[in-house]
Amino acid sequence: MRIDFTDVQNFRRLKNCRIYFSDKETVFVGPNNSGKTTAMDALIIFFKAKKFTTRDFTLSNWKHLNAICEEWLKESDVAKIDLKIDKWEEHLPTLDVWLSVKPTEIHYVSHLIPTLSWTGGSLGIRLRFEPVDVSALYKEFYSICGNARKMSAAKKKGTPGFSLWPKDMWDFLEKRLHEFFTIKTYLLDPACKTTVQKLPANSLPLDTDALKGLIKVDIINAQRGFTDVNTEGGETTGTQKNLSNQLRNYYEKHLNPELNTTEKDVEALRAMEDAKKLFEENLKESFKSAIGELEGLNYPGFGNPTISLASNINTTESLKHDSSVRYSLGDEGAELSLPEKYNGLGYQNLISMIFKLIRFRDEWMQVGKSYRPSSTASAIPEFEPLHLVLIEEPEAHLHAQVQQVFIREAYRVLRSNNNLLDDKFITQLVISTHSNHIAHEIDFTSLRYFKREQAAGQSIATSKVINLSNTFGNNDDTTKFAVRYLRTTHCDLFFADAVILVEGPAERMLVPYFIRHHTDLNNAYISILEIGGSHAHTLKPLIESLGIITLIITDLDAVNPAANNSKVQPDKGKGYKTGNDTLKKWLPVADELDKLLALDFAKKQDAGFPVRVAYQTTIKLKEGAKEIEVYPYTFEDSLVLTNKSIFEALTSGTGLLKKMINAAKETDVKKAAKEMYDAITDKGAKKAEFALDLFYFNEPNILITPAYIKEGLDWLEERLKPKKKDVKPVTQKTKK
């Protein structure tokens, strides 16, 4: 049994999204404020916590819910009011869980079989947070809110803006949500699983806990407290769960020799008892004088019991101190160690999370002393067929390499039990992360990309989830290349607000300086990938699948068809073409140089996706009284021609930079452009060194951005402006 997918509706920014689960590991990725944490919270709250607030409803839904209740207040005749759940259901937080059940597992779901003909396969369960009784909610709200409005109206003349609680249904439920709402469970029709289905009018909630005995849910939250030697006392609250506490709890449940004692435990318990007797003899001797003084005062007195001392030494108590876990230093037996609070937070976090996974697994498999063996020797304990483990942001405090170690080991640890060698019992691990190191260590088909969306006319942003198994599930050469490239570069594509694909190392180094001149872009999270014009188009399926805003900065790379497509300095009217595969196969899907140079702004953008290409355009330079047009071949000559006066002023340089400086000093513009072309197309030209030398000899901040790049960055800045509205919090005053 496993979870195939869940449909989350009306839960915070997740208005309506489907999340497919991988067989083993599922990783939530996406930019900030895209819904990853919301999705994890939805799973945690519906499956385990059961604690909702009014802010767990999609905010835009309160407009509709408040309107329903305004109708209640306007209508005095109860008989005319519709108190059925129908009007509410499309606005209520809902989690649909779709399970895949084998025919051999039907006994686990006997209480959930949807029809008599069902013999396994898909099984759907809807968990909905809804009013316990709409009629009861109506009566209470009508009485309290109606009275509050009458009182407010009476006082309003003397106090403008005066109003009493509650103003509306949201205000009312801020205080009394859990009194009137609960989670109810419904069965869904497996034949209608392709879309989110509407429940039939006669649907009744189940009387039992539908998931009990089916799914064991364990959680590692993002907020993990750890002992820090510099932490003030007030900061170590009851939520603090250091490794010492975890080990002690594990010991009590799984290892304590006082539970289900075996022959191996007897020796340890005898030693504890001997130590206890010896210590008590020592106590009696040590306190003899003090107790004698008390007796001299006739206390306890006649008829009262005498004072005696007894110790309580047991295995569990021996672990109840801050230094019960220590880290040894040096060689074995060196006797140098420190308590756990003196170790780094990253190390504490790593071993704490791994140990929690061990504990989750052993509790599921009923390993340890606290689980009494069955009276029948051959009987096998009953385990839930599915173990769902949810981990929020495991990267906290962890070095990049340690993050990779954790994600490689986590699932293996959860499956390290003899009962888990086959697929009789299933483990599904779900992780939300902001770490590209974790994302790139996972099979990319397990990634679920959360994308921000804002429908036209809507003030509240929502999220959409992209199933990347559809993108990376192909085994063609293009997909293989994209996977290899992304793993090699460790790029942060899955977490950025936008991405810029650049041609070579010089652009990779200098574009960030150009971005600094665009204030809004400098405040955005932009991923810059160096991939080259001949390979950028291989990322097209991924870019379009993510729907991420993308600027492609590439080169004209002019070739002469009449000369076996050899490189040539760009020029108009000579029948030249581009050798750049990105321009030919992705955008603008054209190869004629004249057409590319004449193409207007709108034609450089994709019609269906937020993707735009930027390549070299005509540069006009003064030569005396004349204005001369030149056509750059690549980024380097475009940069130098745009900043000709700056390069003319440079007095030193090496390699390609020196050649470009000399070419810039040439007064004949056409000749200067030709010398630059010859320099950058020379076999010995080192473009990365050109950028590094430029950093060394001059401050890049003074450079003017080439026109084609500025045009692209301006477009990118304009596209990112709506994203700013997306992060503005929508709040309501909290009643005290």
N, C-alpha and C positions, 0 to 999 in steps of 0.2 A: 504494500500500500504506500502511495506517495501522493503529495500535493502536485497536481498538474499546473494549476494557476489559481489566482484569487482575483476577484473584482472588488475594488474599493470604490465606494460611492459616498459623496457628501461628507467626507472626512477631511476637514481643513481644506488645503488647496487641492486635494485629490477629489475633484468633482465626479469624475467617472474614468477610472483607468484600470486596465487589466495588467496583472503582473504574472508572467510565466515563471515557474520555478524549474531550475535545472535538477537533474536526478541527484546530484551530490551538493555542489556549492553554487550559490546564487549571490552575485555581488552587485549592490546598488551603487551606481556612479552617476555623476552629473555635476553641473556647476552649483555654486552656493545658492541656497534658497530655491532649489528646483524640486524639492519634495522627497528626497531620500529619507531624511529623518521622520517626516510625516508618515511615510509608508511603514517604516519600522515601528513607529508609535501605534499605528493602526493595528498591526499584527500583535504587538504586545498588549494593547488595551483589550482588543476583542478576544484574544486567546487566553490571557492570563490576568491582567490587572483589573479589568472590568470597571475602571474609574474614569468616567467622562466628565468634561466640563462643557459649558455652553460654547467655548471657543474651539471645541472639537468638531462642531458643525461647520460646514463650508459657510463662510461669512455672508456671502451673497444670498444664501438660503433663508437667512433671518428676515429678509424683506418679505418673503412669501409666508413664512410662519407667523410673523407679526400681523400680516394682513388677514390671515385666517382668524386670528383671535380678535382682531378689530371687528370683524363681522359678528363675533359672539357678543361683543359689547353693544353693538347697534341693535341687535334683535332681542327683544324682551320675551318673545314667545319661544320657549325651549323646543316645542314641537316642530318649529320651522328650521331649526339649526341641524346641520349635518354633522353628527358626532362620530362618523365612521372614520377608520384609519386612512381611508383612500386619499384624502386631501393631504395627509401628512407624509405618506410613504415615499414620495419622490424627493423629499427634502431631508430624510433621516439618514444618519450615518449607518452604513451597511457594509458588511464584509461577506462576499460569497466565496466559499471554499469548495473547490472542485477536486475531488480525490479520484485516483485511479485504483480500483480495487480488483484484485485477482479473484477468480472463482473459488480458490482455496482459502480466501480470507473473508468470505461472506459471513462467517459466524461472528466476526468482529462488528459487523454493521447490521445485524439482524433487526435492530430497533430503528434502522434508517432506510430499509428497503423501500424504494419509491413505488414499485408496482409488483404484482405477483409474478410477472414474466421476467423481471430483472434478475440476471444471473451473473452479474459482475460488470466491470467496465467503469464508466464515469458515474460518480455520485456527487450531487451538489447539495450544499448546506448553506442557508442564508442566516447570518447573524445580524440582527437589526436592533439598534438602540431606539426604542420607541416608548410612547406613553403606556404605562401599565393599564390605565383605564381612561379613555378620552373623556368620558362623561364626568368622572371624578375630577379630572384636571379642569374641565370647563366650569364646574360648580365652584371650585376654589378660586380660580382665576377671576371669574365673573364677580364673585362676592368681594374679593380683596381689591382688585384693580378698579372695579366700578365704584367702590366706596372711596378709594384714594383719589379718583378723578373728581368726584363730587366735592370732597374736602379741599382739593387743590383749587377748584373753580371758585369756591367760596372765599379763599384767602388771596386769590390772584390779584385783586384790585389793589391791595395794600403792598403786595410783594411781587413785582413783575418777575416772571420766569419761575415762580415757585411751583414745585410739583412734589408729590409724595411718591414713595415706592408702592407699587411698581409702575413704571412708565408704560411698559409693554410686556409681551410674553418673554422676550429675552431677559429683561430686567427681573421678571418674576422667577424665572428658572435659574438665574444666577445664584439665588439662595436655596432654591428648593428642587433642583434638578433630580437628585437621586430619590426624592420622595415620590416623584410621579413618573420617572422613566426607568426602564430596565432593558437588558438584552434579551430578546426573544429569538428562538430558532425555528426555521422553516425548512422543509424539504423542497428541492428544486427539481424541475423536469429535465432529465438527462438529454432528451431529444431537442431541447432548446438551449443548449449550452454555448452556441456560437455567439450569441449576444446576451446582454443582461436582460433577463426575462422579468416580466411583471407577474406577480403572484395572482392566482385566481382569486375571485372575490370570496370564495368559501374556504380559503386557506386558514388552517388553525396552527398555532405554534405547538411545538413538541413539549411534552410535559417533563422530559428527562434532559439531563445534560448530554447533548448529542455527541460531544467530543470526548467524554470521559471513557477511558479505556482504549481510545483510538490514538490519541496524540499526546506524547509527553513534551511539554514546552519548557525550555530553559533559556535564560536570558543573561547576557553580560551587557550591562548598560554602559553608555559613554561616560557617565559621571562615576569614575572609580576613585575612591579615596585611598591614598597610600600614606604611610608614615614617612614624614620628612623631618630630619633632625632639627630644621629651623622652623617647623610649624608651631605656631602659638597654640596653647592649650585649648582655646575656644574653638579652634578650627577642626580639631579632631572630635567630631560628633559621633552620634550613634550610627551614622551611615558608614563610618570608617570600617573597612573590612581588610585588615592587613593579612599577610600570609600566615602569621601566627594563629589568628582567629580561624582562618580557613582550615589549617592543618588540625587544629583542635576539634573543630566540628566534624571533619572527616574521620578523625580518630574515634570520636564518640560513636559514630554511626557504623563505621566499617571495621575498626581494628580493636576496639576496647575488649580486653580479655575477660572482663567481668560479665560480658554478654555471651551467652552460648559457649561457655568455657570448654576448651579442648585440653587434651593432655599437655600440649605444648605451652598452654597458658598457665598451668599449675605452678611451674617453677617461678615464673615472674610474679605471680600473686603471692607465693610463699615468701619471696624476697621482700616484697612490699610489706607484708605482715610482720616479718622479723624487724624491718627498719622501723615500723610503727612502734613496736614494743620497746625497742632500744631507745627511741626518741622520748617515749612517755616516761621511762625510768629516769632519763636525763632531766625532763621537765619537773618531775617530783622532787629530785634532789636540788635543782636550781631554785625552785619556788618554796622550798621547805621553810626558810627563815621568814619570808614575807607572809606566808599563810599562818605561821606560828604567831606572828604579831597580831593578826586578825583574831586568832583564837584567844589571845591574851585579853582582848577587849570584850570577851564573851560574845563574839560574833563568829559564827552564825547563831550561837545560843542554844539553849536547851530545846531539844525536840526538833531543831532544824537540821537539815542534812549537812554533812561536812563538805568542804571544798576539795575537789579533785580536778586534775587536768588530763585531758585526752586529746590526742592529735587526730587529724583526719587526713591521712595520706592515702591518696588513690591515684590511679594512672592518669585520669583526666585533669585533676587539679595540678599535676606536675607540669602541664603545658600552659597554665594560665599566668603568663608573664610576658612582658614585651620582648624579652631576649630568648624566648623559647625557640625561635629560629635565628640562627647565626650563620654568617658567611665566613668560612675559613680562609686564611691568608697564608701563602707560602706552601711549603711541602707538607705532606701528610705527617701528622704528629708534631708539627711545629707549635701547636697550641696557641696560635695567633688567630683571633676571630673577632668579628664585630656583630652587634645586633642588626637585624634587618633594616631598621630605620636609617642606618648609616650607609646603606647601599643606594645606588642611583634609582630614580623613579622608573626609568626605562626597564632596568633589570627586574625590579619588583613587579612592574606591570606585566612583563612577559611571563615570568614564572607563575604569577597569580592567575593569569588567564588560562595558561596551560593546565594548571592544577584544577581550576574550575571545570574545564572540559573533562578532566579525569573524573571529577566528582559527579558531573552530570551523567557520564556514561555508566559509572558504577551504580548510581542510584537507579538508573533505568534498568540495568541488568541485575539489580538486587544483589550486588556483591557486598559481602561484609557481615559482621557479627549481628547487626540489628535485624537482619532478615532471617527469621526462623526457618530452618529446613522443613520441607513438607513431611508429613507423617508417612506418606507413601514414598519409599525410596526411589521409585522410578518416575515419580511425578515431576513434570517440568514446570517451573514458575511461569505464570502468565505475565507477559510483558506487553506494553502498548506496541502495536506493529510499526508505529512511526515515531521517531524522535526528531523534533524540530528545535534547532538551536539558533537563537537570534543574537548577533553580536554587533553592537554599535561602535563604530570608529575604533577599531583595535589599534590603530597607529599611534594613539596618544602616548607621548613620551618615548616612543620607540625610534631608534636609529633606522635609517632606510634598509640596511641589510637585515636587521632584526625583524622588521616588518615582513620581509620576504621569507625569513625562517618561519615565522609564526604561521603565515598563510599556507606554506607548504606542509606544515605539520598538523594544523588544527584538525582537519578532517580525518587524518590517519589516527590521531589520538582518540577521536570519538568512535572509531571503529575497531579499536584494539581490544577485542574480547572474542573468545572462542565461539560465542553464540552469534557473532556478527560476521563470520567468515563467508556466509552466503547472503542472498537477498531476502531471506525470510523476514528479517527486521530491517527497516530502512532508516537511514539518518539523512536529514536534509539540513544543510548549514546555510544560513542567510546572513550576509554581512553588508553593512552600509559603511562607506569609506569616502574620504577625501584624498586618499593616497594613491598616486599613480604607481608607486612601487608595489602595492598590493594588487591593484587592478591588472598590472602587467604580468604578475606571477600566476594569474588564473587563466584557464582556458577562456579565450575571448567570447566563446559561445555562451558562457555563464554570466556575462555582463548584462545588466539591465540599466539602460541610460534614461535618466529622468530629465525631461526637457520642459522648460518654462513656456507657458502659453498664455496669451491674453486675447480673448475673442473681441472682435470689434464691438464697441459700445459697452464693454464690460469693464468695471473699475477694479474687479478682483481678479488676480492672476490665478491660473490653475496649472496643473501639470499633466504631462503625457509621458507614458513609459514606452521606450523603444526596446524591443526584444532583439538583442544583437546576435542571437543564435541564427536569425534569418539572414543577417549580413555576413557573418563569419562561418556559417554552416556549409557554404560551398567549398569544394575542394579544387577549384580551378586555379590557374597560375596567378591570376590577378589577386585573388583572396590570399593565397599563400604569401605573395610578396608583401601585401599590406600588413599581414600579421608579423612577418619577420621584421619589416621596417619598424613597426610600432614597438616591438619588443626591444629592438636594438637601440632606438633613440630614447626610450623611456620618456616619451613626451607626455604632456599633461592635457592632451586633446579632450579627454573625457570629463574634464573638470573646468574647462575654460568658458568664458562668455563668448569668445570668438576665436577664430584661428586664422593665421596668415601663413600661407605656403610660399616659401621663397626659393629662388633658383639655386643660389650657391652660398658659400661661406661668407663672402663679403657682405651680401644682403643680410645674412643671419646676424652679423655683428653690428651693422650700421642701422638697420631698420628700427631697433629699439631707441636709438637717438632721435630718429625722425618722429617716432611716436611721442616723445617727450614734448614736442611742439604742439601736440594736440591734447589739451588738458583732459578732456573727457576720456580719451583713449588711455591716457597715462593712469587713470583711476580704475580702468577695467582690467579684467583678468584675461589676457590674450596669450594664446599659445602660438609660438612661432616655430614652424617646422621647415627644415631645409631638405627638400626632396628633389628639385630639379625638374626642368620642363619635360624631360623624356619619361618621367615616372609619376608626376603629380596626378595624372589622370587615373592612375590605379587606385587612388583614394576616393575617387568619385562615388562609388557605391556606399562607402562608409559615411562620407560627408553628407550625402543626400539622405541616408538613413537617419543620421543624427539630427538633420535639419539645422545644424549649427551655422551661424553667420561666418562666411569664409571669404577671404580676399586672397587671390592667387597673384603673386608678383612674379612675373616670368619674363623671358627675353624673346625678342623677335627672331634671333638666330637665322638670319637671311641666308638662303641658298640659291644657286643659279641652276635651274633645270637644264639649261643648254650645256652646262659643263659638268654633267654627271652629279648634280646636286651638291657641288662643292661650296664651301663657305664663301660669302661675298659681302662686301660692305653694302648696307641697305641703301636703296635709292628707288625713286619712283619712275614709272614708265618703262621699265626694262624687263618686265615679266618675271621678276624674282618672286620666290615663294619663301615660306617659313619652314624650317626644319624642326620646329617645336611641336611635339606630339600633344601637349596640353592645348595649344591653340587649334590644332587640327581635329582633335578627338573630343575635347571637353567644351571649352569656350574660346572663341565664338563659333567653333566648328568651321573654320575657314583657313585656307593656306596661301591665298594670293596676297603678296605684300602690299600692293596698292590698295586692296580692299581693307586690309587690316589697318593701314595708316589713315584711311579715310573714315573708318568706323566711328559712329557717334557714341556718346556716353551710354545711352540706353541699351544699345546692342551688345554691350560688354557684360551685361548682367543676365543671369539665368532667369527664364520666365517663370519657372516653378519653384525655385529654391533661392535662399538668400546667399547666392554665390556670385562673385564678380571677379573678372580678370583685369589685371593692369600690366601693360607691356609698354615698351619704349614708343614715344610719340615724337613728332617733329619738334626740333629745337631751333628757334630763330635767334641768331646772334648778330651783333653789329660789326661790320667791317668798314670802318670809315663812316661814310654817309649811307652805305648800303646795308640792307638786312638780308643775311644769308640763311638759308634753310639747310640743316644737316639732320641726318637720320642715324641715331645711335644703334649699335648692334647688340649691346648688352648693358648690364648695370654699370660697369666700371666707366665706360666712355660716356654714358649718359650723366653720371655723377660729375665727371671732370668737366664736361662741356657746360653743365649747369652752373658749376662753380669755377669757371675758367679763370676769373680774376684772383681767386683765392689760391689756386694751384700755381698761377704765374708768380705769386709772391713768395712761394716756398723756395728756399735756397739749398735744401739738402734732401736726400732720399736715396733709397737703394732699390735695385731690382725693377719691378714693374712700376712702382711709384715714381722712380727717377725718370723712366721713359715717359710717363704721363705728364710729369712736370715740364719736361723738355717740349713735349707736344703742345702743352697749354701755352707756352711762351711764343709759339708760332703765330704771327699776325694774320696769316692767310687762314681763314676759318676752315675752308674745305681741306686744305693741306693738314691742318691740325687734326681734324676729324679722321683723316686717312692714317695719320701717324698713330693715333690712338687705337684705331681698328687693328692696324698691323701689330701693335704692342700686345693687345689682349688676345689676339688669335695666334700669336707665336707659341710654338710647342713648349717653350720654357717659361711661359707666363704663369706666375703663382699668385692667384687671386686672393687667397687667404692671407698671404704675406703682405699683399697690397693693403688690405684693411688694417692689419696689425701695424705696418709701418706708418700708416696714416694716423693711427692712434698715438704713435710714438712722437711723430714730428709736429702734430697739430691737434687742436681741440676739436673733435667732431661736432660739437654743439654749434659751431659757427657755420656749418655747411648748410646750404639751401637744399631742401628736399627736391629731388627730380620731379618734374611735373606729373609724370605718369603715376609715381608712387604717392604724391600728394593727393592726386585725384582719387586714388583708391582709398587712402586713409580718411579723406573727407567723407567718402561714401560709408566707410565702416563706422565712423563716428556718428553719422546720422542714423544708421541702423541700430546702433547700441543705445541711443537716447531713450526709446521706450522701455528698455530694460531697467532703467533707473526707477521708473514708476513702480516696477514690480517689487522692489525691496522696501517700499515705504510701508511701515506697519499700520494696520487698521486696528484701532483700539477703542475701547469704551470705558468710561469711568467706572471703577469698581466701587460698589456700594460698601460702606463700612457698617 
